[in-house]
């Protein structure tokens, strides 16, 4: 359960990192800053009059926030079910592996999120040039980054935990 809580805490940071990377790598005239057809009636006339950067952030947030809310509800449901079935957990000291995994996963998660945004944008530019799918790409990249960072973090945490344990002795 700790793993899901860690992802839930990192998702907003990874989303904002993806937005920042997109804004830094694209000019104001880029098609990714266009208004999505369904977004203009939803946001009203303010969508057309806002700057491209604000409009992009609003459109990406439109896709990210519901998915993030579902993720938080999932974590809450699992936590409540776990506490209901097994009762409250006793506080245990964190193992060296758990500490190593937490630090590595955070770094790899943010790196994977940024990489997925840049890689996905490049693929989308070649596959569908001019399509305004960048807000969806930026919103969903953090969720895919969680899966992409899991195995490398787990594999690298074991040797790092051994080094941490050796350093404590």
Backbone torsions as a table, in degrees:
resi	resn	phi	psi	omega
1	UNK	NA	-31.6	179.7
2	UNK	-60.3	-35.6	179.7
3	UNK	-61.5	-45.1	179.9
4	UNK	-66.5	-37.2	177.0
5	UNK	-65.1	-39.4	179.2
6	UNK	-64.3	-42.0	177.4
7	UNK	-63.2	-42.8	-179.4
8	UNK	-61.1	-34.8	178.1
9	UNK	-74.6	-31.1	-176.6
10	UNK	-87.3	-20.7	-176.0
11	UNK	-56.9	-46.9	179.1
12	UNK	-61.8	-37.7	178.2
13	UNK	-64.6	-42.5	179.4
14	UNK	-66.6	-36.8	177.3
15	UNK	-63.6	-47.6	-179.8
16	UNK	-66.4	-33.1	174.3
17	UNK	-63.2	-43.1	178.0
18	UNK	-62.8	-42.4	177.1
19	UNK	-61.5	-46.5	-179.4
20	UNK	-61.3	-44.2	178.9
21	UNK	-61.6	-41.7	179.4
22	UNK	-65.4	-43.8	-179.1
23	UNK	-64.8	-35.4	-179.4
24	UNK	-75.2	-25.7	-174.9
25	UNK	-101.2	0.2	-178.7
26	UNK	-130.9	141.0	177.0
27	UNK	-80.1	168.4	-177.1
28	UNK	-63.5	-25.3	-178.8
29	UNK	-87.3	3.6	-178.5
30	UNK	-63.9	142.5	178.4
31	UNK	-63.0	-21.2	178.4
32	UNK	-64.9	-18.8	178.7
33	UNK	-88.7	2.8	-179.9
34	UNK	-67.9	162.3	178.5
35	UNK	-87.5	128.5	176.7
36	UNK	-68.0	145.0	-174.2
37	UNK	-57.8	-38.3	-177.6
38	UNK	-82.6	-14.2	-175.0
39	UNK	-79.2	-33.6	-177.2
40	UNK	-62.7	-46.2	176.1
41	UNK	-66.4	-30.9	-179.8
42	UNK	-68.9	-45.5	-176.4
43	UNK	-86.7	-17.9	179.2
44	UNK	84.6	-165.6	-177.1
45	UNK	-68.3	-16.6	179.4
46	UNK	-65.9	-27.0	-179.3
47	UNK	-65.4	-39.4	-178.1
48	UNK	-74.9	-29.4	-176.2
49	UNK	-89.8	-10.4	-178.6
50	UNK	-80.3	165.1	179.3
51	UNK	-69.1	156.0	-179.8
52	UNK	-59.1	-34.7	-178.7
53	UNK	-67.3	-44.0	179.0
54	UNK	-66.7	-40.5	178.7
55	UNK	-63.1	-41.0	177.9
56	UNK	-63.3	-45.3	179.0
57	UNK	-61.4	-41.0	179.5
58	UNK	-66.2	-41.8	180.0
59	UNK	-68.2	-41.6	177.7
60	UNK	-65.8	-39.8	176.6
61	UNK	-64.3	-32.7	177.1
62	UNK	-59.9	-36.1	177.6
63	UNK	-84.1	-35.9	-174.0
64	UNK	-75.4	-45.3	-172.0
65	UNK	-60.1	-44.9	177.0
66	UNK	-63.5	-39.4	178.4
67	UNK	-66.3	-38.3	178.3
68	UNK	-67.1	-41.1	178.0
69	UNK	-62.8	-39.5	175.7
70	UNK	-64.2	-38.5	176.6
71	UNK	-62.9	-42.1	177.6
72	UNK	-65.5	-39.3	176.9
73	UNK	-64.5	-36.6	176.8
74	UNK	-63.1	-46.5	179.1
75	UNK	-62.1	-42.8	178.5
76	UNK	-62.7	-44.5	-179.3
77	UNK	-63.4	-42.2	179.6
78	UNK	-67.5	-40.1	178.9
79	UNK	-63.9	-45.4	179.0
80	UNK	-64.4	-42.6	178.5
81	UNK	-64.8	-41.5	179.2
82	UNK	-63.5	-44.9	178.5
83	UNK	-67.0	-35.1	178.9
84	UNK	-69.1	-39.6	-178.4
85	UNK	-80.2	-43.1	-172.0
86	UNK	-109.4	-6.9	-177.5
87	UNK	79.4	178.7	179.9
88	UNK	-68.3	141.8	178.1
89	UNK	-81.5	149.2	172.5
90	UNK	-79.9	148.1	178.5
91	UNK	-74.8	121.6	176.9
92	UNK	-113.9	146.7	174.9
93	UNK	-65.2	144.2	-178.5
94	UNK	-73.9	136.7	179.8
95	UNK	-75.0	164.0	178.9
96	UNK	-64.3	-37.3	178.4
97	UNK	-64.2	-43.2	-179.4
98	UNK	-63.8	-41.1	177.5
99	UNK	-65.4	-42.8	179.9
100	UNK	-65.5	-42.4	-179.7
101	UNK	-63.6	-42.8	-177.8
102	UNK	-61.1	-45.0	179.8
103	UNK	-68.2	-45.7	179.8
104	UNK	-64.7	-42.5	-177.7
105	UNK	-63.0	-40.2	179.8
106	UNK	-59.9	-46.5	-179.5
107	UNK	-66.9	-48.1	-178.7
108	UNK	-66.2	-32.7	177.9
109	UNK	-63.4	-46.5	179.4
110	UNK	-68.2	-39.5	176.2
111	UNK	-63.4	-43.1	179.4
112	UNK	-65.8	-37.9	178.8
113	UNK	-63.0	-47.5	177.9
114	UNK	-63.2	-41.6	179.3
115	UNK	-63.9	-42.0	179.2
116	UNK	-65.2	-36.6	177.7
117	UNK	-64.7	-48.5	-178.3
118	UNK	-66.8	-43.6	179.7
119	UNK	-66.7	-44.5	179.4
120	UNK	-64.1	-36.8	178.2
121	UNK	-66.2	-40.0	177.9
122	UNK	-64.7	-44.1	178.8
123	UNK	-64.2	-43.6	180.0
124	UNK	-64.6	-35.9	178.2
125	UNK	-65.4	-34.4	178.0
126	UNK	-80.3	-37.8	-175.2
127	UNK	-79.5	-46.1	-177.0
128	UNK	-134.2	73.5	-177.8
129	UNK	-63.4	136.8	179.4
130	UNK	87.5	-7.8	179.5
131	UNK	-77.0	141.0	-178.5
132	UNK	-93.9	63.3	179.1
133	UNK	-102.2	2.8	-177.9
134	UNK	-59.6	-40.8	178.3
135	UNK	-60.8	-39.2	177.9
136	UNK	-67.4	-40.8	178.9
137	UNK	-62.3	-46.0	-179.4
138	UNK	-66.4	-35.0	-178.5
139	UNK	-73.1	-33.9	-175.6
140	UNK	-94.5	-15.4	-179.6
141	UNK	-58.4	-40.5	179.4
142	UNK	-62.4	-32.0	179.9
143	UNK	-70.2	-39.8	177.0
144	UNK	-71.4	-30.0	-179.8
145	UNK	-64.9	-31.6	177.4
146	UNK	-60.2	-43.1	178.5
147	UNK	-71.1	-37.1	-177.8
148	UNK	-69.7	-31.1	-176.2
149	UNK	-89.5	-12.8	-174.0
150	UNK	-62.4	-55.9	-175.7
151	UNK	-67.6	-44.1	176.6
152	UNK	-61.1	-39.2	178.9
153	UNK	-65.5	-40.7	179.4
154	UNK	-65.5	-39.0	-179.4
155	UNK	-71.2	-39.0	-178.5
156	UNK	-79.9	-18.6	-177.1
157	UNK	-70.9	-32.1	-177.9
158	UNK	-62.8	-52.3	178.4
159	UNK	-65.3	-35.7	178.5
160	UNK	-65.6	-37.9	177.5
161	UNK	-64.5	-38.8	177.7
162	UNK	-63.1	-41.0	177.7
163	UNK	-66.3	-40.5	178.4
164	UNK	-63.7	-42.0	-179.5
165	UNK	-67.0	-38.8	178.6
166	UNK	-67.5	-34.5	179.5
167	UNK	-71.1	-27.2	179.4
168	UNK	-77.4	-28.6	-176.3
169	UNK	-76.0	NA	NA
